[in-house]
C-alpha cells in the first residue's frame, strides 16, 4: 500500500491532469499541424509513468483516452476503447522509471562508441524478428507486400543511424536504454491494440496507417494479423520517438524540480548540476 | 476559458436570470432526460457501448442506435450530434473501403473496381462495424451533451469516489481548452521563427520538439504553484469532503440502472455463448 500511495502524492495528482491535457492537445496538434503519420499522444502518459510509477502512469493513460472520448467540444471519434493500450503504455513507463532508464549517463571515449554501435545493431536486430514473424512471411497466412518490406528496412536503418548519432553526439549512454524502452513499449502496444481494432473497428483505426492494413490484407493476412502487422510497424516507431521526446524534455527540467516527484531520485542520481 | 457545458448556455441564463443567479451557480437541468441523475445517464451510455460492441451482428448496434436516437430526440440534442457523426467519418471510410474490398477469405464478389473486388461478406462486415462505431460514438456523445461535467463529478463524489479522482478528471477537462489555445500560440510563434509545417517528413519531424518542448515546459511550470495551492487548502487531509450539492435521485432510477446495467451484461454474455442467434 505504501508503494501505491507514494505514487499518488499531491504533486503527482496535480501532474496527472496536466499530462492528460498534454496527451490530448499535443496528439491532436502533431496530427493536424505537422500532419505526421504518428500518434504522439502518450508523451504525458510516459512522463507520469517515469516520474511517479506504473499505477499512476496506467491511470493517466486510461483516463486520457476516456476523457478524449467523452470531453465536450474536443470529444468524439473512436479513441475510447484504446484506453487499455494507453494503460499498458503508462504501466511500462512506470517500470522504466523505476529502472532509471531515463537517467542521463554521460560517457566518453571507447565506451561511448561501443554503445552507439551496439544500439544501432540492436535497433536493426529488433526489426528482423518483427519482419520474420511467420504470421506475415508465411504465404498461407499472409505476407508483407514488397514495398512494406523495403520501407521497414529503410526505416530500421534510418532509426539505427539516428539512435547511434543521438548517443554519440550527446555523449550520453541513456539514448541506448531510451530507444530500447521505446521499442519494447511499441511492441507491447501493438499486441494490445490489434485485438481492440479487430473486434471493435473491423481492423482499422481511421488514420493514415490503415493503408498498411489494406496492404497486408491484399497480401492475404487475416483481420487480426493485418492489424497486428500494422501495429508492429507503426507503434515501435511512434513510441521510440515519444520516448526520445520525453527524454529530451526531462533533460531540460531542473534536477530540483524532478527530485520532488516519487521517482525523481532515479532521474537525477548522476547529475552534476 | 470554460469548456462548453452540456446545457445550452442561453437556456441556463434564462433559468438563472429568473432566479436571479448566474448560470454557473444555478444550472437547472431542463427536460426529462437532462434532469435524470448523472449516474443514471452514465450507466445508460456505458451499457449502450457494451451492447454496441458486445452483441455481434446487426441487432446490437441497431438497437443502441435506435435507443440513442430516441434519447437524443427527447433531450433535444439531435442537431449537436452532427459534429460527433462527422468525427467518425475517417474511420468509417476506412472501415468501409478496407473491409468491403479486402476482406480476408471472402469470395462472393459483388462488383469489381480495377484490381479490387467488393465481396458480399466484406460489405456485411463493413456495415456492421460502421454501425457499431457510430452507435458507440453517439451513445457517449449523448451522455456528454446532456450531462454537465461538474454535475457528474459532484454526483460521483457523493457516491464515494475519492476526491483525488474527481480532481484529476475535472481538472483535466477544464485544462484542455486552455492548453489548446496555448498550443495555437506556440504553433504560431514557432512558425514565425521558421518552423516548417508543410515541408518534407524529415523537416516536419524536426518540428516535434519545438512544439512539444514549450507546451510541456509551460504546463509543468504550473505544477509547483498548484501543488502548494492544493496543500494549503487541505487537499491531503484524511477526512472526506462534504458534498454540498446533492443531485436528485430516485428509487425508479436505481431500478433502471440495475436493469440496464445487468441487462447489457446478460445480453453480451448470451450473445457470446450463442444462446440467442440474432441476425
Interface residues (C-beta under 8 A of the other chain):
Chain A: X8 X10 X11 X13 X14 X15 X16 X17 X18 X20 X21 X22 X24 X25 X26 X28 X29 X30 X33 X34 X35 X36 X40 X43 X47 X59 X63 X64 X67 X69 X70 X71 X72 X73 X74 X75 X76 X77 X78 X80 X81 X199 X200 X201 X202 X203 X204 X205 X206 X207 X210 X213 X214 X217 X218 X220 X221 X222 X223 X226 X241 X245 X248 X249 X252 X253 X257
Chain B: X3 X4 X5 X6 X49 X53 X83 X84 X87 X88 X90 X91 X92 X94 X95 X97 X98 X99 X102 X103 X104 X105 X125 X126 X128 X129 X130 X132 X133 X136 X137 X140 X141 X143 X144 X145 X149 X164 X167 X168 X169 X171 X172 X173 X175 X176 X177 X178 X179 X180 X183 X187 X197 X201 X204 X205 X207 X208 X209 X211 X212 X213 X215 X216 X217 X219 X220 X222 X223 X224 X226 X227 X230 X231 X235 X236
